[in-house]
Amino acid sequence: MNPRKILEQLASGDLTVDEAQTRLSLAGITAVDSFARLDTDRHARKGVPEVVFASGKTPDQLVKICETLVQHTGRAIACGLNSDQWSTMEKTFGDEIAVKNRDARTAIVRMPGVEPQLTGGRLGIISAGTADIPASEQARLVAEEMGCEVFAEYDVGVAGVHRLVEPLTSMIDSRVSAIIVAAGMEGALPSVVAGLVPVPVIGLPTSTGYGLGGEGIAALLSMLQSCCPGLVVVNIDNGVGAGATGALIANRAACPE
């Protein structure tokens, strides 16, 4: 059901207000066999596209979901792909896979002529270490699909904090509206950045670490315990959530008065 068509029918008198309300409440939900219900109007309603989390899905389920999204929206974003899922996606979609980012375990399928529309939003992304790049790249891809220009700088962690000065200065000079900071281990870098910049910082803890508090737990707790104002935190390895939140901030900041 297309929301615009429903509103046109309401305006023409073909639907009552109650009928239109009922149909709008159902619009944008598309069932895929018996295993998925897709929010195909999410981007139009919220500004954040539907993203398919591939983990736990069979390759056949993943392909059917992506095919349905492409049919309804012209695009499908799948993250968390394993090797079998990569193989099936490539066999099914071929050249229609516009983005293949194995670091981020993310593939983006687009119909011909479907490209992200630039919004004017500007977002910074920083990773503490090289091992934090996969989550950072996932955030970058989501933000770019939401129309943002992304300024990314990697491997500038607190073990050599002087590395942070140049990229952070460049981002502020580029007038980014928010900065995502991905860090594992002790997760200190987001607090450092939040104490230096005049824009919101989104902490992205990653499952990089060892021993007590490893696998991102120490990083998550450290970010949550930060005394630095202006820092908010997403869950461990949630690059999609960080990218979506950062892009919403940047896109709102770019809106004309």
C-alpha positions as CSV (number, residue, x, y, z in Angstrom):
1,M,0.0,0.0,0.0
2,N,1.4,3.4,-1.0
3,P,0.8,6.1,1.5
4,R,0.5,8.8,-1.2
5,K,-2.2,6.8,-3.0
6,I,-4.1,6.4,0.3
7,L,-3.9,10.2,0.9
8,E,-5.1,10.9,-2.7
9,Q,-8.0,8.6,-2.2
10,L,-8.8,10.4,1.0
11,A,-8.6,13.8,-0.7
12,S,-10.9,12.6,-3.5
13,G,-13.5,11.2,-1.1
14,D,-13.0,7.6,-2.1
15,L,-11.9,6.8,1.5
16,T,-13.3,8.0,4.9
17,V,-10.9,9.3,7.5
18,D,-11.2,6.1,9.5
19,E,-10.6,4.0,6.4
20,A,-7.5,6.0,5.5
21,Q,-6.2,5.8,9.1
22,T,-6.6,2.0,9.0
23,R,-4.8,1.6,5.7
24,L,-2.0,4.0,6.7
25,S,-1.3,2.0,9.8
26,L,-0.7,-1.1,7.6
27,A,1.2,0.7,4.8
28,G,4.9,-0.1,4.3
29,I,4.8,-3.5,5.9
30,T,5.6,-6.3,3.4
31,A,5.6,-9.9,4.3
32,V,8.2,-12.3,2.9
33,D,6.8,-15.8,3.0
34,S,6.3,-16.7,6.7
35,F,9.7,-15.6,8.1
36,A,9.9,-11.8,7.7
37,R,7.9,-8.6,7.8
38,L,9.8,-5.7,6.2
39,D,9.4,-2.0,7.0
40,T,9.7,-0.8,3.4
41,D,8.6,2.8,4.3
42,R,11.1,3.3,7.1
43,H,13.4,5.6,5.1
44,A,10.5,7.8,4.0
45,R,9.0,7.9,7.5
46,K,12.1,8.1,9.6
47,G,15.1,9.0,7.4
48,V,16.8,5.7,8.2
49,P,16.7,2.8,5.7
50,E,15.7,-0.7,6.5
51,V,19.0,-2.7,7.1
52,V,19.0,-6.5,7.0
53,F,20.9,-8.1,9.8
54,A,22.2,-11.3,8.0
55,S,23.3,-13.2,11.1
56,G,21.0,-16.1,11.8
57,K,19.4,-16.1,8.4
58,T,19.9,-18.7,5.8
59,P,21.3,-17.6,2.5
60,D,17.9,-18.2,0.8
61,Q,16.0,-16.2,3.4
62,L,18.6,-13.3,3.1
63,V,18.2,-13.2,-0.7
64,K,14.4,-13.3,-0.6
65,I,14.4,-10.4,1.9
66,C,16.9,-8.4,-0.2
67,E,14.9,-9.1,-3.4
68,T,11.7,-7.8,-1.7
69,L,13.4,-4.6,-0.5
70,V,14.9,-3.9,-3.9
71,Q,11.5,-4.4,-5.5
72,H,9.8,-2.0,-3.1
73,T,12.5,0.6,-2.4
74,G,15.2,0.1,-5.1
75,R,17.8,-0.8,-2.6
76,A,18.8,-3.4,0.0
77,I,21.5,-3.1,2.7
78,A,22.7,-6.3,4.3
79,C,25.2,-6.4,7.1
80,G,26.9,-9.2,9.1
81,L,27.4,-11.4,6.0
82,N,29.2,-14.7,6.3
83,S,31.0,-16.5,3.5
84,D,28.0,-18.6,2.4
85,Q,25.8,-15.5,2.4
86,W,28.4,-13.5,0.4
87,S,28.5,-16.3,-2.2
88,T,24.7,-16.5,-2.6
89,M,24.3,-12.7,-2.8
90,E,26.9,-12.5,-5.5
91,K,25.4,-15.3,-7.5
92,T,21.9,-13.8,-7.2
93,F,22.5,-10.1,-7.7
94,G,25.8,-9.9,-9.6
95,D,26.6,-6.4,-10.8
96,E,23.5,-5.0,-9.0
97,I,25.7,-5.2,-5.8
98,A,26.8,-1.6,-5.8
99,V,28.9,-1.8,-2.6
100,K,30.9,-4.8,-1.4
101,N,32.7,-4.0,1.8
102,R,34.1,-7.2,3.3
103,D,35.7,-5.2,6.2
104,A,32.2,-4.1,7.3
105,R,30.7,-7.5,6.2
106,T,28.2,-5.3,4.3
107,A,26.7,-5.4,0.8
108,I,24.4,-2.9,-0.8
109,V,22.2,-3.8,-3.7
110,R,20.8,-1.1,-5.9
111,M,18.6,-0.9,-9.0
112,P,20.1,1.0,-11.9
113,G,19.7,4.7,-11.3
114,V,19.2,4.5,-7.6
115,E,21.9,6.4,-5.7
116,P,21.9,8.2,-2.3
117,Q,20.9,11.8,-2.5
118,L,23.3,14.2,-0.8
119,T,21.7,16.1,2.1
120,G,24.5,18.4,3.0
121,G,25.0,16.6,6.3
122,R,28.6,16.2,7.4
123,L,29.7,13.4,9.8
124,G,33.1,12.5,11.2
125,I,34.2,8.9,12.1
126,I,37.3,8.0,14.0
127,S,38.6,4.6,15.0
128,A,41.0,4.1,17.9
129,G,42.8,1.2,16.2
130,T,43.0,-0.7,12.9
131,A,40.9,-3.5,14.5
132,D,38.1,-1.0,15.0
133,I,37.8,-0.3,11.3
134,P,35.1,-2.9,10.5
135,A,32.5,-1.3,12.8
136,S,33.6,2.1,11.7
137,E,33.1,1.2,8.0
138,Q,29.7,-0.2,8.8
139,A,28.8,3.2,10.3
140,R,30.2,5.0,7.3
141,L,28.2,3.0,4.8
142,V,24.9,3.6,6.6
143,A,25.6,7.3,6.9
144,E,26.5,7.6,3.3
145,E,23.3,5.8,2.3
146,M,21.5,8.4,4.3
147,G,23.1,11.1,2.2
148,C,25.9,12.3,4.4
149,E,29.4,13.3,3.5
150,V,31.6,11.3,5.8
151,F,35.1,12.3,7.0
152,A,36.9,9.2,8.3
153,E,40.2,8.8,10.1
154,Y,41.5,5.5,11.4
155,D,44.1,4.3,14.0
156,V,44.4,7.4,16.2
157,G,43.9,5.9,19.6
158,V,45.0,7.0,23.1
159,A,48.2,4.8,23.0
160,G,49.6,7.6,20.8
161,V,47.1,10.3,21.4
162,H,49.1,12.9,19.6
163,R,47.9,11.2,16.4
164,L,44.5,12.6,17.1
165,V,45.3,16.3,16.7
166,E,45.5,16.6,12.9
167,P,42.4,14.5,12.0
168,L,40.2,16.1,14.8
169,T,41.2,19.6,13.7
170,S,40.4,18.7,10.1
171,M,37.0,17.4,11.0
172,I,36.1,20.6,13.0
173,D,37.3,22.7,10.1
174,S,35.1,20.7,7.8
175,R,32.1,21.6,10.0
176,V,31.0,18.1,10.9
177,S,27.8,18.0,13.0
178,A,28.7,14.9,15.0
179,I,31.6,12.5,15.4
180,I,31.4,8.7,15.8
181,V,34.4,7.3,17.8
182,A,34.9,3.5,17.6
183,A,37.1,1.9,20.2
184,G,37.8,-1.4,21.8
185,M,40.1,-2.4,24.7
186,E,39.5,0.1,27.5
187,G,37.4,2.4,25.2
188,A,38.9,5.7,26.4
189,L,39.1,7.5,23.1
190,P,35.4,8.7,22.9
191,S,35.8,10.5,26.3
192,V,38.9,12.2,25.1
193,V,37.3,13.4,21.9
194,A,34.1,14.5,23.7
195,G,36.2,16.6,26.0
196,L,37.7,18.5,23.0
197,V,35.0,19.1,20.4
198,P,31.8,21.3,20.3
199,V,29.6,18.6,18.6
200,P,27.9,15.5,19.8
201,V,30.1,12.4,20.1
202,I,28.7,8.9,19.5
203,G,30.8,6.2,21.3
204,L,30.9,2.9,19.3
205,P,32.5,0.1,21.5
206,T,34.0,-2.7,19.6
207,S,34.7,-6.4,20.5
208,T,38.4,-5.8,20.4
209,G,40.2,-6.8,23.7
210,Y,41.3,-9.7,25.8
211,G,41.1,-11.0,29.3
212,L,38.8,-9.5,31.9
213,G,36.3,-7.2,30.2
214,G,37.3,-8.3,26.7
215,E,35.0,-8.6,23.7
216,G,33.9,-5.0,24.1
217,I,32.5,-5.2,27.6
218,A,35.2,-3.0,29.2
219,A,34.9,-0.5,26.3
220,L,31.1,-0.3,26.7
221,L,31.2,0.2,30.4
222,S,34.0,2.8,30.2
223,M,32.0,4.8,27.7
224,L,28.8,4.6,29.7
225,Q,30.8,5.7,32.9
226,S,32.3,8.7,31.1
227,C,32.0,12.0,33.0
228,C,32.4,13.9,29.7
229,P,29.2,15.7,28.6
230,G,28.0,15.3,25.0
231,L,28.9,11.6,24.7
232,V,26.2,9.0,24.0
233,V,26.9,5.3,23.4
234,V,25.5,2.5,21.2
235,N,25.9,-1.2,21.8
236,I,29.0,-3.3,21.1
237,D,29.9,-3.4,17.4
238,N,26.6,-1.6,16.5
239,G,28.0,0.3,13.5
240,V,24.6,0.5,11.9
241,G,23.1,2.2,15.0
242,A,26.0,4.6,15.3
243,G,25.9,5.5,11.6
244,A,22.1,6.0,11.6
245,T,22.2,8.2,14.7
246,G,25.1,10.3,13.5
247,A,23.5,10.8,10.1
248,L,20.2,11.8,11.7
249,I,22.0,14.5,13.7
250,A,24.0,15.7,10.6
251,N,21.0,15.7,8.3
252,R,18.9,17.6,10.8
253,A,21.7,20.2,11.2
254,A,21.9,20.6,7.4
255,C,18.2,21.3,7.1
256,P,17.5,24.9,6.0
257,E,15.8,27.2,8.5
